[in-house]
């Protein structure tokens, strides 16, 4: 992706992305104090056209990655979700490897439930987040291009 990267306004996100990438994928690999692994999703902003980078929980399904647009159970979908719906081509950095991927929202109920269970096993707070919001938290899958 192009070089017009705009760091997140959330300082911890910007710091984590900077550490993850400046180390070549050898540092900053876990979500804050949880010790749980994250990936970096690089996408294009739907309004600005700028490059955006977001650390998300590392949930793997074969060669694909499951992305949960939980935003901690807040009432609205996160901005990165809207960006991915507008332009589904992303790069995913998983430690030292970078993959070109295409994202789609999972709408089939059976597939969605299977992937949700996989994600909740990796990060149990997802179930709590769903319980505290009236919106259905989107489940996306990033598959190799």
PyMOL CGO cylinders between C-alpha atoms (Angstrom):
from pymol import cmd
from pymol.cgo import CYLINDER

trace = [
    CYLINDER, 0.00, 0.00, 0.00, 1.07, 3.58, -0.55, 0.3, 1, 1, 1, 1, 1, 1,
    CYLINDER, 1.07, 3.58, -0.55, 3.03, 5.59, 1.99, 0.3, 1, 1, 1, 1, 1, 1,
    CYLINDER, 3.03, 5.59, 1.99, 0.41, 8.22, 2.98, 0.3, 1, 1, 1, 1, 1, 1,
    CYLINDER, 0.41, 8.22, 2.98, -0.02, 6.68, 6.44, 0.3, 1, 1, 1, 1, 1, 1,
    CYLINDER, -0.02, 6.68, 6.44, -1.92, 8.61, 9.11, 0.3, 1, 1, 1, 1, 1, 1,
    CYLINDER, -1.92, 8.61, 9.11, -1.41, 7.15, 12.61, 0.3, 1, 1, 1, 1, 1, 1,
    CYLINDER, -1.41, 7.15, 12.61, -4.42, 6.53, 14.82, 0.3, 1, 1, 1, 1, 1, 1,
    CYLINDER, -4.42, 6.53, 14.82, -5.52, 9.44, 17.05, 0.3, 1, 1, 1, 1, 1, 1,
    CYLINDER, -5.52, 9.44, 17.05, -5.56, 6.89, 19.89, 0.3, 1, 1, 1, 1, 1, 1,
    CYLINDER, -5.56, 6.89, 19.89, -2.01, 7.13, 21.22, 0.3, 1, 1, 1, 1, 1, 1,
    CYLINDER, -2.01, 7.13, 21.22, -1.77, 3.51, 22.42, 0.3, 1, 1, 1, 1, 1, 1,
    CYLINDER, -1.77, 3.51, 22.42, -2.80, 2.29, 18.95, 0.3, 1, 1, 1, 1, 1, 1,
    CYLINDER, -2.80, 2.29, 18.95, -0.27, 4.54, 17.19, 0.3, 1, 1, 1, 1, 1, 1,
    CYLINDER, -0.27, 4.54, 17.19, 2.45, 3.45, 19.64, 0.3, 1, 1, 1, 1, 1, 1,
    CYLINDER, 2.45, 3.45, 19.64, 1.70, -0.24, 19.23, 0.3, 1, 1, 1, 1, 1, 1,
    CYLINDER, 1.70, -0.24, 19.23, 1.68, -0.04, 15.42, 0.3, 1, 1, 1, 1, 1, 1,
    CYLINDER, 1.68, -0.04, 15.42, 4.96, 1.90, 15.47, 0.3, 1, 1, 1, 1, 1, 1,
    CYLINDER, 4.96, 1.90, 15.47, 6.64, -0.63, 17.77, 0.3, 1, 1, 1, 1, 1, 1,
    CYLINDER, 6.64, -0.63, 17.77, 5.28, -3.64, 15.85, 0.3, 1, 1, 1, 1, 1, 1,
    CYLINDER, 5.28, -3.64, 15.85, 6.43, -2.29, 12.50, 0.3, 1, 1, 1, 1, 1, 1,
    CYLINDER, 6.43, -2.29, 12.50, 9.72, -0.66, 13.54, 0.3, 1, 1, 1, 1, 1, 1,
    CYLINDER, 9.72, -0.66, 13.54, 10.80, -3.96, 15.09, 0.3, 1, 1, 1, 1, 1, 1,
    CYLINDER, 10.80, -3.96, 15.09, 10.00, -5.85, 11.91, 0.3, 1, 1, 1, 1, 1, 1,
    CYLINDER, 10.00, -5.85, 11.91, 7.30, -7.77, 13.75, 0.3, 1, 1, 1, 1, 1, 1,
    CYLINDER, 7.30, -7.77, 13.75, 9.36, -8.93, 16.72, 0.3, 1, 1, 1, 1, 1, 1,
    CYLINDER, 9.36, -8.93, 16.72, 7.99, -6.52, 19.39, 0.3, 1, 1, 1, 1, 1, 1,
    CYLINDER, 7.99, -6.52, 19.39, 4.56, -5.12, 20.29, 0.3, 1, 1, 1, 1, 1, 1,
    CYLINDER, 4.56, -5.12, 20.29, 2.95, -8.42, 19.38, 0.3, 1, 1, 1, 1, 1, 1,
    CYLINDER, 2.95, -8.42, 19.38, 0.37, -8.52, 22.17, 0.3, 1, 1, 1, 1, 1, 1,
    CYLINDER, 0.37, -8.52, 22.17, -2.63, -6.39, 23.10, 0.3, 1, 1, 1, 1, 1, 1,
    CYLINDER, -2.63, -6.39, 23.10, -1.54, -4.01, 25.84, 0.3, 1, 1, 1, 1, 1, 1,
    CYLINDER, -1.54, -4.01, 25.84, -1.31, -5.91, 29.14, 0.3, 1, 1, 1, 1, 1, 1,
    CYLINDER, -1.31, -5.91, 29.14, -3.25, -9.01, 28.08, 0.3, 1, 1, 1, 1, 1, 1,
    CYLINDER, -3.25, -9.01, 28.08, -0.39, -11.01, 26.58, 0.3, 1, 1, 1, 1, 1, 1,
    CYLINDER, -0.39, -11.01, 26.58, -2.80, -12.00, 23.79, 0.3, 1, 1, 1, 1, 1, 1,
    CYLINDER, -2.80, -12.00, 23.79, -1.43, -11.88, 20.23, 0.3, 1, 1, 1, 1, 1, 1,
    CYLINDER, -1.43, -11.88, 20.23, -2.41, -9.21, 17.71, 0.3, 1, 1, 1, 1, 1, 1,
    CYLINDER, -2.41, -9.21, 17.71, -1.96, -8.62, 14.01, 0.3, 1, 1, 1, 1, 1, 1,
    CYLINDER, -1.96, -8.62, 14.01, -1.74, -5.27, 12.23, 0.3, 1, 1, 1, 1, 1, 1,
    CYLINDER, -1.74, -5.27, 12.23, -4.40, -4.64, 9.58, 0.3, 1, 1, 1, 1, 1, 1,
    CYLINDER, -4.40, -4.64, 9.58, -3.43, -2.01, 7.00, 0.3, 1, 1, 1, 1, 1, 1,
    CYLINDER, -3.43, -2.01, 7.00, -6.25, -0.54, 4.95, 0.3, 1, 1, 1, 1, 1, 1,
    CYLINDER, -6.25, -0.54, 4.95, -7.28, 2.61, 3.11, 0.3, 1, 1, 1, 1, 1, 1,
    CYLINDER, -7.28, 2.61, 3.11, -9.52, 5.20, 4.78, 0.3, 1, 1, 1, 1, 1, 1,
    CYLINDER, -9.52, 5.20, 4.78, -12.81, 5.51, 2.93, 0.3, 1, 1, 1, 1, 1, 1,
    CYLINDER, -12.81, 5.51, 2.93, -12.99, 9.30, 3.30, 0.3, 1, 1, 1, 1, 1, 1,
    CYLINDER, -12.99, 9.30, 3.30, -9.34, 10.40, 3.41, 0.3, 1, 1, 1, 1, 1, 1,
    CYLINDER, -9.34, 10.40, 3.41, -7.86, 7.77, 1.11, 0.3, 1, 1, 1, 1, 1, 1,
    CYLINDER, -7.86, 7.77, 1.11, -4.99, 7.63, 3.62, 0.3, 1, 1, 1, 1, 1, 1,
    CYLINDER, -4.99, 7.63, 3.62, -3.41, 4.44, 4.91, 0.3, 1, 1, 1, 1, 1, 1,
    CYLINDER, -3.41, 4.44, 4.91, -4.72, 3.32, 8.30, 0.3, 1, 1, 1, 1, 1, 1,
    CYLINDER, -4.72, 3.32, 8.30, -3.26, 0.63, 10.55, 0.3, 1, 1, 1, 1, 1, 1,
    CYLINDER, -3.26, 0.63, 10.55, -5.10, -1.14, 13.34, 0.3, 1, 1, 1, 1, 1, 1,
    CYLINDER, -5.10, -1.14, 13.34, -3.94, -3.80, 15.80, 0.3, 1, 1, 1, 1, 1, 1,
    CYLINDER, -3.94, -3.80, 15.80, -6.61, -6.50, 16.06, 0.3, 1, 1, 1, 1, 1, 1,
    CYLINDER, -6.61, -6.50, 16.06, -6.76, -9.80, 17.90, 0.3, 1, 1, 1, 1, 1, 1,
    CYLINDER, -6.76, -9.80, 17.90, -4.95, -12.62, 16.09, 0.3, 1, 1, 1, 1, 1, 1,
    CYLINDER, -4.95, -12.62, 16.09, -7.61, -15.19, 15.25, 0.3, 1, 1, 1, 1, 1, 1,
    CYLINDER, -7.61, -15.19, 15.25, -6.56, -17.64, 12.55, 0.3, 1, 1, 1, 1, 1, 1,
    CYLINDER, -6.56, -17.64, 12.55, -8.77, -19.94, 10.51, 0.3, 1, 1, 1, 1, 1, 1,
    CYLINDER, -8.77, -19.94, 10.51, -6.47, -21.88, 8.20, 0.3, 1, 1, 1, 1, 1, 1,
    CYLINDER, -6.47, -21.88, 8.20, -4.85, -19.33, 5.86, 0.3, 1, 1, 1, 1, 1, 1,
    CYLINDER, -4.85, -19.33, 5.86, -7.47, -16.71, 6.79, 0.3, 1, 1, 1, 1, 1, 1,
    CYLINDER, -7.47, -16.71, 6.79, -7.83, -14.25, 9.68, 0.3, 1, 1, 1, 1, 1, 1,
    CYLINDER, -7.83, -14.25, 9.68, -11.06, -13.60, 11.57, 0.3, 1, 1, 1, 1, 1, 1,
    CYLINDER, -11.06, -13.60, 11.57, -11.68, -9.92, 12.37, 0.3, 1, 1, 1, 1, 1, 1,
    CYLINDER, -11.68, -9.92, 12.37, -14.25, -8.97, 15.00, 0.3, 1, 1, 1, 1, 1, 1,
    CYLINDER, -14.25, -8.97, 15.00, -15.60, -5.40, 14.77, 0.3, 1, 1, 1, 1, 1, 1,
    CYLINDER, -15.60, -5.40, 14.77, -16.45, -5.25, 18.48, 0.3, 1, 1, 1, 1, 1, 1,
    CYLINDER, -16.45, -5.25, 18.48, -15.13, -1.82, 19.50, 0.3, 1, 1, 1, 1, 1, 1,
    CYLINDER, -15.13, -1.82, 19.50, -15.46, -3.07, 23.06, 0.3, 1, 1, 1, 1, 1, 1,
    CYLINDER, -15.46, -3.07, 23.06, -19.23, -3.40, 22.73, 0.3, 1, 1, 1, 1, 1, 1,
    CYLINDER, -19.23, -3.40, 22.73, -19.82, 0.28, 22.00, 0.3, 1, 1, 1, 1, 1, 1,
    CYLINDER, -19.82, 0.28, 22.00, -23.04, 1.14, 20.11, 0.3, 1, 1, 1, 1, 1, 1,
    CYLINDER, -23.04, 1.14, 20.11, -21.32, 1.86, 16.76, 0.3, 1, 1, 1, 1, 1, 1,
    CYLINDER, -21.32, 1.86, 16.76, -19.09, -0.18, 14.50, 0.3, 1, 1, 1, 1, 1, 1,
    CYLINDER, -19.09, -0.18, 14.50, -15.41, 0.86, 14.56, 0.3, 1, 1, 1, 1, 1, 1,
    CYLINDER, -15.41, 0.86, 14.56, -14.15, 3.12, 11.77, 0.3, 1, 1, 1, 1, 1, 1,
    CYLINDER, -14.15, 3.12, 11.77, -11.91, 0.38, 10.39, 0.3, 1, 1, 1, 1, 1, 1,
    CYLINDER, -11.91, 0.38, 10.39, -15.02, -1.75, 9.73, 0.3, 1, 1, 1, 1, 1, 1,
    CYLINDER, -15.02, -1.75, 9.73, -16.48, 0.96, 7.47, 0.3, 1, 1, 1, 1, 1, 1,
    CYLINDER, -16.48, 0.96, 7.47, -13.12, 1.34, 5.73, 0.3, 1, 1, 1, 1, 1, 1,
    CYLINDER, -13.12, 1.34, 5.73, -12.95, -2.40, 5.01, 0.3, 1, 1, 1, 1, 1, 1,
    CYLINDER, -12.95, -2.40, 5.01, -16.51, -2.44, 3.68, 0.3, 1, 1, 1, 1, 1, 1,
    CYLINDER, -16.51, -2.44, 3.68, -15.59, 0.40, 1.28, 0.3, 1, 1, 1, 1, 1, 1,
    CYLINDER, -15.59, 0.40, 1.28, -12.26, -1.15, 0.20, 0.3, 1, 1, 1, 1, 1, 1,
    CYLINDER, -12.26, -1.15, 0.20, -11.80, -4.80, 1.15, 0.3, 1, 1, 1, 1, 1, 1,
    CYLINDER, -11.80, -4.80, 1.15, -8.16, -5.09, 0.04, 0.3, 1, 1, 1, 1, 1, 1,
    CYLINDER, -8.16, -5.09, 0.04, -5.85, -5.06, 3.06, 0.3, 1, 1, 1, 1, 1, 1,
    CYLINDER, -5.85, -5.06, 3.06, -2.44, -6.12, 4.21, 0.3, 1, 1, 1, 1, 1, 1,
    CYLINDER, -2.44, -6.12, 4.21, -2.11, -8.13, 7.37, 0.3, 1, 1, 1, 1, 1, 1,
    CYLINDER, -2.11, -8.13, 7.37, 1.16, -8.20, 9.30, 0.3, 1, 1, 1, 1, 1, 1,
    CYLINDER, 1.16, -8.20, 9.30, 1.41, -11.28, 11.48, 0.3, 1, 1, 1, 1, 1, 1,
    CYLINDER, 1.41, -11.28, 11.48, 4.72, -10.97, 13.31, 0.3, 1, 1, 1, 1, 1, 1,
    CYLINDER, 4.72, -10.97, 13.31, 7.38, -10.88, 10.58, 0.3, 1, 1, 1, 1, 1, 1,
    CYLINDER, 7.38, -10.88, 10.58, 5.12, -11.85, 7.66, 0.3, 1, 1, 1, 1, 1, 1,
    CYLINDER, 5.12, -11.85, 7.66, 2.87, -9.58, 5.59, 0.3, 1, 1, 1, 1, 1, 1,
    CYLINDER, 2.87, -9.58, 5.59, -0.02, -10.95, 3.54, 0.3, 1, 1, 1, 1, 1, 1,
    CYLINDER, -0.02, -10.95, 3.54, -2.23, -9.38, 0.87, 0.3, 1, 1, 1, 1, 1, 1,
    CYLINDER, -2.23, -9.38, 0.87, -5.82, -10.21, 1.80, 0.3, 1, 1, 1, 1, 1, 1,
    CYLINDER, -5.82, -10.21, 1.80, -9.40, -9.49, 0.80, 0.3, 1, 1, 1, 1, 1, 1,
    CYLINDER, -9.40, -9.49, 0.80, -11.98, -9.00, 3.54, 0.3, 1, 1, 1, 1, 1, 1,
    CYLINDER, -11.98, -9.00, 3.54, -15.63, -9.95, 3.47, 0.3, 1, 1, 1, 1, 1, 1,
    CYLINDER, -15.63, -9.95, 3.47, -18.32, -9.77, 6.11, 0.3, 1, 1, 1, 1, 1, 1,
    CYLINDER, -18.32, -9.77, 6.11, -19.58, -13.19, 7.13, 0.3, 1, 1, 1, 1, 1, 1,
    CYLINDER, -19.58, -13.19, 7.13, -23.35, -13.33, 6.73, 0.3, 1, 1, 1, 1, 1, 1,
    CYLINDER, -23.35, -13.33, 6.73, -24.02, -17.08, 6.64, 0.3, 1, 1, 1, 1, 1, 1,
    CYLINDER, -24.02, -17.08, 6.64, -25.29, -17.88, 10.17, 0.3, 1, 1, 1, 1, 1, 1,
    CYLINDER, -25.29, -17.88, 10.17, -23.48, -21.22, 10.44, 0.3, 1, 1, 1, 1, 1, 1,
    CYLINDER, -23.48, -21.22, 10.44, -20.15, -19.81, 9.24, 0.3, 1, 1, 1, 1, 1, 1,
    CYLINDER, -20.15, -19.81, 9.24, -20.59, -16.72, 11.42, 0.3, 1, 1, 1, 1, 1, 1,
    CYLINDER, -20.59, -16.72, 11.42, -21.26, -18.77, 14.56, 0.3, 1, 1, 1, 1, 1, 1,
    CYLINDER, -21.26, -18.77, 14.56, -18.26, -21.04, 13.92, 0.3, 1, 1, 1, 1, 1, 1,
    CYLINDER, -18.26, -21.04, 13.92, -15.95, -18.06, 13.42, 0.3, 1, 1, 1, 1, 1, 1,
    CYLINDER, -15.95, -18.06, 13.42, -17.41, -16.20, 16.42, 0.3, 1, 1, 1, 1, 1, 1,
    CYLINDER, -17.41, -16.20, 16.42, -16.72, -19.23, 18.64, 0.3, 1, 1, 1, 1, 1, 1,
    CYLINDER, -16.72, -19.23, 18.64, -13.15, -19.39, 17.30, 0.3, 1, 1, 1, 1, 1, 1,
    CYLINDER, -13.15, -19.39, 17.30, -12.67, -15.69, 18.04, 0.3, 1, 1, 1, 1, 1, 1,
    CYLINDER, -12.67, -15.69, 18.04, -14.25, -15.88, 21.52, 0.3, 1, 1, 1, 1, 1, 1,
    CYLINDER, -14.25, -15.88, 21.52, -11.96, -18.81, 22.37, 0.3, 1, 1, 1, 1, 1, 1,
    CYLINDER, -11.96, -18.81, 22.37, -8.98, -16.60, 21.46, 0.3, 1, 1, 1, 1, 1, 1,
    CYLINDER, -8.98, -16.60, 21.46, -10.39, -13.52, 23.24, 0.3, 1, 1, 1, 1, 1, 1,
    CYLINDER, -10.39, -13.52, 23.24, -13.25, -14.33, 25.68, 0.3, 1, 1, 1, 1, 1, 1,
    CYLINDER, -13.25, -14.33, 25.68, -14.32, -10.66, 26.22, 0.3, 1, 1, 1, 1, 1, 1,
    CYLINDER, -14.32, -10.66, 26.22, -15.98, -10.76, 22.78, 0.3, 1, 1, 1, 1, 1, 1,
    CYLINDER, -15.98, -10.76, 22.78, -18.98, -12.52, 24.35, 0.3, 1, 1, 1, 1, 1, 1,
    CYLINDER, -18.98, -12.52, 24.35, -19.22, -9.79, 27.01, 0.3, 1, 1, 1, 1, 1, 1,
    CYLINDER, -19.22, -9.79, 27.01, -18.98, -7.09, 24.34, 0.3, 1, 1, 1, 1, 1, 1,
    CYLINDER, -18.98, -7.09, 24.34, -21.86, -8.66, 22.41, 0.3, 1, 1, 1, 1, 1, 1,
    CYLINDER, -21.86, -8.66, 22.41, -23.96, -8.89, 25.57, 0.3, 1, 1, 1, 1, 1, 1,
    CYLINDER, -23.96, -8.89, 25.57, -23.55, -5.18, 26.32, 0.3, 1, 1, 1, 1, 1, 1,
    CYLINDER, -23.55, -5.18, 26.32, -24.57, -3.83, 22.90, 0.3, 1, 1, 1, 1, 1, 1,
    CYLINDER, -24.57, -3.83, 22.90, -27.80, -4.02, 20.92, 0.3, 1, 1, 1, 1, 1, 1,
    CYLINDER, -27.80, -4.02, 20.92, -25.98, -4.18, 17.57, 0.3, 1, 1, 1, 1, 1, 1,
    CYLINDER, -25.98, -4.18, 17.57, -24.84, -7.46, 16.12, 0.3, 1, 1, 1, 1, 1, 1,
    CYLINDER, -24.84, -7.46, 16.12, -21.05, -7.27, 16.19, 0.3, 1, 1, 1, 1, 1, 1,
    CYLINDER, -21.05, -7.27, 16.19, -19.77, -7.92, 12.66, 0.3, 1, 1, 1, 1, 1, 1,
    CYLINDER, -19.77, -7.92, 12.66, -17.59, -10.92, 11.93, 0.3, 1, 1, 1, 1, 1, 1,
    CYLINDER, -17.59, -10.92, 11.93, -15.27, -10.50, 8.96, 0.3, 1, 1, 1, 1, 1, 1,
    CYLINDER, -15.27, -10.50, 8.96, -12.81, -12.86, 7.36, 0.3, 1, 1, 1, 1, 1, 1,
    CYLINDER, -12.81, -12.86, 7.36, -9.64, -11.84, 5.57, 0.3, 1, 1, 1, 1, 1, 1,
    CYLINDER, -9.64, -11.84, 5.57, -8.64, -14.35, 2.94, 0.3, 1, 1, 1, 1, 1, 1,
    CYLINDER, -8.64, -14.35, 2.94, -5.52, -14.52, 0.77, 0.3, 1, 1, 1, 1, 1, 1,
    CYLINDER, -5.52, -14.52, 0.77, -5.77, -12.64, -2.53, 0.3, 1, 1, 1, 1, 1, 1,
]
cmd.load_cgo(trace, "trace")
